[in-house]
Amino acid sequence: MANTNQIAEIASLIGEPARAAMLAVLMDDKALTATELAREAGITPQTASTHLARLVSGCLLKVEKRGRQRLHRLATPEVARMLEGIMQIAMTHEIQQRSSNPKEVALRAARTCYDHIAGRLGVAIAEGLVAQGALELDDEAAVLTEHGIRLLREIGITLPLPDTRSSRSARPVCKPCVDWSERRPHLGGKVGAMICVHCIEKGWVRRIGGTRALMTTPIGRLAFRNLFGITV
């Protein structure tokens, strides 16, 4: 269990506005350079490099090298879940709840949370699977049923066989992620990620440039109604 000093250190890393802005923009599992993150945070590249070094040292970010570029992304899905939890608490403020900012409205409707779908759409997909007996879900755990495995296979999503060599740190097949805007769980883990990829590849949703927001397409609305029993 983490001690109070470790908790305080993580809190201090996230608590600085520029670092919080850079973490937030990486919530869709993208990888960006220090210059790109500096632009998002409204700071100089030199200042951003200092902040990024701290985030990497604190295990909140990891660095990937592509040629001459050094790209930064969230270290693990758990970091994304932690950020979603903080956003959920932040949104309890009455003024924020009443916000009609178009960007926030779009994020509430549908967005990526690391590599899975969140917002009203993500929660609706999870609840649609529960209603069909395909998923058992609460705030603590998520289990895909045999019917759920068959349903996903019929849709075109085949789950990988369990890796007996995997360590304790291996990513869960199914995991609930409490949604900051809906305050109910959407589906994370490998299954959530595979559903997200499938929806994007099929053209059921498309990314709204420059944000984590997703737009549901007409063909997507039909697919979600027919396959998941939901109206979006």
Steps between C-alpha positions, in 0.01 A plus 500: 500500500628847415607711795388858556822644357449311173138616480609858562767475229252378239254770602767768466592377152140524380421816698713735291274653227743456208568138590129435546433646153764277341366190673145582393590534133662154509183337631417352157817286499676720244873572515621858460831684496604750765437783253145382432428460870646842572258650249206323665606621846580856388863488618842506336659176375780543754254524789305207361814284490556561871141409583509191277818375666323513835196317363720227352697470824171471689388214271201692365647527149727286287722600208508333160776570246404516133801597298616832637172567676429439867129446549319506832189299592323388818700227670209259564121474470489541880634855462207576267255352753650715774462813286138407419435466873645842570291649220190340650566668835581831331170494312300501824549877510164656418638756255681233304190283485309785337766559238370521144845515340465315164822307556380377839158411359670286234723332758199414715325340201787272395876505543799276533625419849851379424409231242135429576170687454367722778223757542132426442587268212750297702261461792213410263708227332588351838140513622379356169732202546375456857136511385571223248665280761834540326674682782494509879608846611516717808738765634742233625515229234401402146457147364415407142258206493508210254211668319707819490796320345272355231334837441830678450620223269185544288571874481854428385693535825690187600670508837859373521567176686628549858879526520613261774835679508341833593600655831276659760548829323341367178206711389157365607271366228209701642509788741246764610602863471274746681407772252569855622206652313240224539611377845431144394753247371596456140703204380879503502766230481581304185133453411429873525804576283399244236145637484640852453731393217218306334261796516758731344603252229135435408431872478242489778679788671764741380742721686437873523833656408711643779293354785417169666139540388335245272210558262250220439426456129159408351622146428631487856164596650340216305769253606481597866122457496511162324800351680492654846134598526583867571391830349765772473 
